[in-house]
Amino acid sequence: MNLIFKKKSYSFKLSTKVENSKTTYITKLGWIIKLTSNDKKIGFGEVSPLLEEDLKKCAKQLNMIPENVEVFNLSEQINIFHPCIQSAINSALAEINGKIIFKENYAFDEIDKTAILLNSEHVISELNEIKKRQSNIGKSVTIKWKVALRDNHVEEANLEEILSQIGNNIKLRIDANGSWVRKIANRWADILKDNKNIDWLEQPLCVDDIDGMKELNKKIPIALDESLLKFPTLIDEWKGWQIRRPSQENNPVKLLRELENKKALISISTSFETGIGKRWLYHLSSLQLQGPTPKVPGLAMNKFPNSFLFLNEAKKIWDQL
C-alpha cells in the first residue's frame, strides 16, 4: 500500500501550569500527522513528546519521512524512531486499516468535575473547593496529587490533613514521578496501607528501582508509569497497576487489544494531547471502564484551553492548522 505522508505542527498554552517533581509544563508543542492511502482512506496521528530533547529528536526524525512512501518501508523506517513518532504512525495506520473505529461521542466532556489534578501549591484550599462542588453534583471524585515538589515534612502534613477531611466518596492518587527514595516511599506506604481512599501510589521510586516497587506493591497498590516507558517488557510482567499513555507507547494498538481482551489493572492517562490524540484516550478509557477493574481516566480536562485543537473532528483540526 502506497501512502502520502503529511505533517503539521501545533502549539498551545495550558490553562494553568502543571508541575511535577521533574519539570513544569506551561506550553505544549507537537505535530499532527496525516496518512492517505492510494484508495483515499485517511488516518490521523499525533506526535506528542513532553520533553524538549524529545521534541528536537522528533522534529529531526519526522523530516526524514518522505511524502510518498510505501507502508512496509514506513513501518521499517520508524522502528528506530522515537516512540512518539511510532505511536502516531501506528495510530494513523490502525485508523486506515479499520483496527479502530472511533465513536462520535464518548461522554467524557464533564469528566473534569469528577477527575481532578490538584494544584500542588494550594492542595488544601483546592481540596476544600472540590468538596463544596462535590456536594452540589453528588458524585464521587478522584483527585490526583503530584508530590515530591516540597519538603517531605510539609507534604506529609498535607497528607494527614487531606486524610482527615475526605470521606469515602473521594479517591486519591499520589504521584511522585519517580522522585522518592525507598525510606520516604515506605513511610507513605505505611501511612496509607489501610486507607480506603487510596487508589495507588504512582511511580514512587526511580524508573530503574523495580525491586523497590515490587516490595512496596506488597503493602499498597503501586502503579508504574515512567518505568513502563523505559522498560516496555514490564507491561507483560508487572503484577500491579499500569498507567498507560498511548501517545508515549510505540504501538497503542497493543493497548487497544489488551483492553478489548479485558486485561485488568490498567489506567489511561493523558500527555496533554490535542483532539487527535484524545480520540484514542477516549476510546481506550471507555473500554477500560467496561473492563474488570474500572477506574476513572486521568485526562486533565481542566488544563486545556478553549481551541479548535480540541474539537472531536480530526479533519476540522487538520484543516484549521
C-alpha positions as CSV (number, residue, x, y, z in Angstrom):
1,M,0.0,0.0,0.0
2,N,1.3,3.4,-1.0
3,L,0.8,6.3,1.3
4,I,1.0,10.1,1.3
5,F,2.6,11.4,4.5
6,K,1.9,15.0,5.7
7,K,2.6,16.7,9.0
8,K,1.6,20.0,10.7
9,S,3.0,21.4,13.9
10,Y,0.9,22.8,16.7
11,S,1.4,24.6,20.0
12,F,-0.9,25.7,22.8
13,K,-0.7,27.1,26.3
14,L,-2.1,25.1,29.2
15,S,-4.9,26.9,31.1
16,T,-2.8,26.6,34.2
17,K,0.7,25.3,34.6
18,V,1.2,21.6,35.5
19,E,4.1,21.0,37.9
20,N,5.7,17.7,38.9
21,S,8.9,16.8,40.7
22,K,10.9,16.8,37.4
23,T,9.6,19.7,35.4
24,T,6.9,22.3,34.9
25,Y,4.6,22.3,31.8
26,I,3.2,25.6,30.6
27,T,3.1,25.2,26.8
28,K,2.7,22.1,24.7
29,L,4.2,21.5,21.3
30,G,3.8,18.6,18.9
31,W,2.7,17.5,15.4
32,I,-0.4,16.1,13.8
33,I,0.4,13.6,11.0
34,K,-1.9,12.6,8.2
35,L,-1.6,9.4,6.1
36,T,-3.6,9.0,2.9
37,S,-3.7,5.6,1.2
38,N,-3.9,5.1,-2.6
39,D,-7.6,4.2,-2.1
40,K,-8.2,7.5,-0.4
41,K,-8.5,6.2,3.2
42,I,-7.2,8.7,5.8
43,G,-5.7,8.2,9.2
44,F,-4.5,10.8,11.6
45,G,-1.9,10.5,14.4
46,E,-0.4,12.8,17.0
47,V,3.3,13.1,17.8
48,S,3.1,14.3,21.4
49,P,6.5,14.3,23.2
50,L,6.7,16.1,26.6
51,L,10.4,16.9,27.0
52,E,12.4,19.4,25.0
53,E,15.1,16.9,24.0
54,D,12.4,14.5,22.7
55,L,10.8,17.4,20.7
56,K,14.1,18.0,19.0
57,K,14.6,14.4,18.2
58,C,11.1,14.0,16.8
59,A,11.5,17.1,14.6
60,K,14.6,15.7,13.1
61,Q,13.2,12.2,12.5
62,L,9.8,13.5,11.1
63,N,11.8,15.4,8.4
64,M,13.3,12.1,7.3
65,I,10.0,10.6,6.3
66,P,9.3,11.1,2.6
67,E,5.9,12.5,1.4
68,N,5.3,9.4,-0.8
69,V,6.1,6.2,1.0
70,E,5.2,2.5,0.8
71,V,3.6,1.2,4.1
72,F,6.2,-1.5,4.6
73,N,9.1,0.9,4.2
74,L,7.5,3.4,6.6
75,S,6.9,0.7,9.2
76,E,10.5,-0.4,8.8
77,Q,11.8,3.1,9.0
78,I,10.0,4.1,12.2
79,N,11.3,1.1,14.1
80,I,14.4,3.1,15.0
81,F,12.5,6.4,15.6
82,H,11.2,7.9,18.8
83,P,8.3,6.0,20.4
84,C,6.0,9.1,20.0
85,I,6.5,9.0,16.2
86,Q,5.9,5.3,16.2
87,S,2.7,5.8,18.2
88,A,1.4,8.5,15.7
89,I,2.2,6.4,12.6
90,N,0.7,3.2,14.1
91,S,-2.4,5.1,15.2
92,A,-2.9,6.5,11.7
93,L,-2.4,3.1,10.1
94,A,-4.8,1.5,12.6
95,E,-7.4,4.0,11.5
96,I,-6.8,3.4,7.8
97,N,-7.0,-0.4,8.3
98,G,-10.1,-0.3,10.4
99,K,-8.4,-1.7,13.5
100,I,-10.0,1.2,15.5
101,I,-13.4,2.8,14.8
102,F,-14.0,5.9,16.8
103,K,-17.4,6.9,18.1
104,E,-18.9,10.4,17.6
105,N,-19.3,10.9,21.4
106,Y,-17.7,9.2,24.4
107,A,-19.5,11.2,27.2
108,F,-16.3,12.4,28.8
109,D,-16.9,16.2,28.4
110,E,-17.7,16.8,32.0
111,I,-15.1,14.4,33.5
112,D,-13.1,17.4,34.8
113,K,-15.8,17.6,37.6
114,T,-15.1,14.1,38.9
115,A,-11.4,13.6,38.0
116,I,-9.2,16.4,39.1
117,L,-5.5,17.2,39.0
118,L,-4.7,19.2,42.1
119,N,-2.7,22.4,42.1
120,S,0.3,21.3,44.2
121,E,0.8,24.8,45.5
122,H,-2.6,25.1,47.0
123,V,-3.6,21.5,47.9
124,I,-5.7,22.1,51.0
125,S,-7.6,25.1,49.7
126,E,-8.3,23.4,46.4
127,L,-9.5,20.3,48.2
128,N,-12.0,22.4,50.1
129,E,-13.3,23.9,46.9
130,I,-13.7,20.4,45.4
131,K,-15.6,19.3,48.5
132,K,-18.0,22.2,48.1
133,R,-18.6,21.5,44.4
134,Q,-18.9,17.8,45.1
135,S,-21.8,18.4,47.5
136,N,-23.6,20.1,44.5
137,I,-23.0,17.4,41.9
138,G,-23.5,14.5,44.3
139,K,-20.9,12.2,42.6
140,S,-17.7,10.5,43.8
141,V,-14.5,12.4,42.9
142,T,-11.0,11.2,42.1
143,I,-8.1,13.6,42.8
144,K,-4.5,13.2,41.7
145,W,-1.8,14.9,43.8
146,K,1.7,15.4,42.4
147,V,4.2,15.1,45.3
148,A,7.9,15.4,45.9
149,L,7.7,19.1,45.0
150,R,8.0,20.4,48.6
151,D,9.8,19.3,51.7
152,N,8.6,15.9,52.7
153,H,7.6,17.1,56.2
154,V,5.3,19.7,54.6
155,E,3.8,17.1,52.2
156,E,3.2,14.6,55.0
157,A,1.4,17.3,57.0
158,N,-0.7,18.0,53.9
159,L,-1.4,14.3,53.6
160,E,-2.6,14.0,57.2
161,E,-4.9,16.9,56.7
162,I,-6.3,15.5,53.4
163,L,-6.9,12.1,55.0
164,S,-8.7,13.8,57.9
165,Q,-11.0,15.7,55.6
166,I,-12.1,13.3,52.8
167,G,-14.9,10.9,53.0
168,N,-15.4,7.6,51.2
169,N,-16.6,9.4,48.1
170,I,-13.2,10.9,47.3
171,K,-10.5,8.7,45.9
172,L,-6.8,9.7,46.0
173,R,-3.9,9.1,43.6
174,I,-0.5,10.2,44.7
175,D,2.2,10.6,42.0
176,A,5.9,11.1,43.0
177,N,7.1,10.9,39.3
178,G,10.0,8.6,40.4
179,S,11.4,11.1,42.9
180,W,11.2,9.4,46.3
181,V,13.9,7.3,47.9
182,R,12.8,4.0,49.4
183,K,12.7,5.4,53.0
184,I,10.2,8.1,52.1
185,A,8.2,5.8,49.9
186,N,7.9,3.2,52.7
187,R,6.8,5.9,55.2
188,W,3.9,7.0,52.9
189,A,3.0,3.4,52.1
190,D,2.8,2.7,55.9
191,I,0.6,5.7,56.4
192,L,-1.7,4.8,53.5
193,K,-1.7,0.9,53.5
194,D,-5.0,0.6,55.4
195,N,-6.7,3.6,53.9
196,K,-9.8,3.0,51.8
197,N,-9.5,6.3,49.8
198,I,-6.2,5.5,48.1
199,D,-6.3,4.2,44.5
200,W,-2.5,3.9,44.3
201,L,0.9,5.4,44.7
202,E,2.1,6.2,41.2
203,Q,5.8,5.7,40.2
204,P,7.1,6.3,43.8
205,L,10.7,5.3,43.0
206,C,13.1,6.0,40.2
207,V,12.4,4.2,36.9
208,D,15.1,1.6,37.5
209,D,14.2,0.6,41.0
210,I,11.7,-2.2,40.0
211,D,12.7,-4.3,43.0
212,G,11.9,-1.5,45.4
213,M,8.5,-1.0,43.8
214,K,7.7,-4.7,43.9
215,E,8.3,-4.6,47.7
216,L,6.1,-1.6,48.1
217,N,3.4,-3.3,46.0
218,K,3.1,-5.9,48.8
219,K,1.9,-3.1,51.1
220,I,-0.1,-0.8,48.9
221,P,-1.2,-0.6,45.3
222,I,1.7,0.7,43.2
223,A,1.1,2.0,39.7
224,L,4.0,2.1,37.2
225,D,4.2,4.9,34.7
226,E,7.7,6.1,33.6
227,S,9.2,2.6,34.2
228,L,6.8,1.1,31.6
229,L,8.1,3.6,29.0
230,K,11.7,2.8,29.7
231,F,11.2,-1.0,30.1
232,P,8.2,-2.0,27.9
233,T,8.6,-5.6,28.8
234,L,7.2,-4.7,32.2
235,I,3.8,-4.3,30.5
236,D,3.6,-8.1,30.4
237,E,5.4,-8.6,33.7
238,W,4.3,-6.1,36.3
239,K,1.6,-7.5,38.6
240,G,0.2,-4.2,39.8
241,W,-1.5,-1.2,38.3
242,Q,-0.2,0.3,35.0
243,I,-0.6,3.9,34.0
244,R,-0.8,3.7,30.2
245,R,-0.3,6.8,28.0
246,P,-1.0,5.7,24.4
247,S,0.8,8.7,22.7
248,Q,4.0,7.7,24.5
249,E,4.0,4.0,23.6
250,N,5.3,2.8,20.3
251,N,2.1,1.0,19.3
252,P,-1.2,1.9,21.0
253,V,-2.9,-1.0,19.1
254,K,-1.3,-3.4,21.7
255,L,-3.0,-1.4,24.4
256,L,-6.2,-1.5,22.4
257,R,-6.1,-5.3,22.2
258,E,-5.3,-5.7,25.9
259,L,-8.4,-3.7,26.8
260,E,-10.6,-5.5,24.3
261,N,-9.4,-8.7,25.9
262,K,-10.4,-7.3,29.4
263,K,-6.9,-7.1,30.8
264,A,-7.1,-5.8,34.4
265,L,-5.2,-3.1,36.4
266,I,-4.8,-0.6,33.5
267,S,-5.5,3.1,33.9
268,I,-5.5,5.5,30.9
269,S,-3.7,8.9,31.3
270,T,-3.0,11.9,29.1
271,S,0.2,13.5,27.9
272,F,-1.7,16.7,27.0
273,E,-2.8,15.7,23.5
274,T,-5.0,17.6,21.1
275,G,-8.3,16.3,19.9
276,I,-6.4,13.9,17.5
277,G,-4.7,12.0,20.3
278,K,-7.7,12.4,22.6
279,R,-9.8,10.2,20.3
280,W,-7.5,7.3,21.4
281,L,-7.7,8.4,25.0
282,Y,-11.5,8.4,25.0
283,H,-11.8,5.2,23.1
284,L,-9.4,3.3,25.4
285,S,-10.9,4.9,28.5
286,S,-14.4,3.7,27.5
287,L,-13.1,0.2,27.1
288,Q,-11.2,0.3,30.4
289,L,-14.4,1.4,32.2
290,Q,-16.1,-1.7,30.8
291,G,-13.3,-4.0,32.0
292,P,-12.8,-5.9,35.2
293,T,-11.1,-3.1,37.1
294,P,-12.8,0.2,36.0
295,K,-11.1,3.4,37.1
296,V,-11.8,7.0,36.0
297,P,-9.2,8.0,33.4
298,G,-6.6,10.8,34.1
299,L,-7.5,13.2,31.3
300,A,-6.6,16.5,33.0
301,M,-9.5,18.2,31.1
302,N,-9.4,21.3,33.2
303,K,-5.9,22.1,31.9
304,F,-6.8,22.6,28.3
305,P,-7.6,26.0,26.6
306,N,-10.7,26.6,24.5
307,S,-9.4,26.0,21.0
308,F,-10.2,24.3,17.7
309,L,-7.3,21.9,18.6
310,F,-9.6,20.1,20.9
311,L,-12.5,19.5,18.6
312,N,-13.9,16.0,18.3
313,E,-13.4,16.0,14.5
314,A,-9.9,15.3,13.3
315,K,-10.4,16.7,9.8
316,K,-11.5,20.1,11.2
317,I,-8.5,20.2,13.4
318,W,-6.2,19.4,10.4
319,D,-7.9,21.9,8.1
320,Q,-7.6,24.8,10.6
321,L,-3.9,24.1,11.5
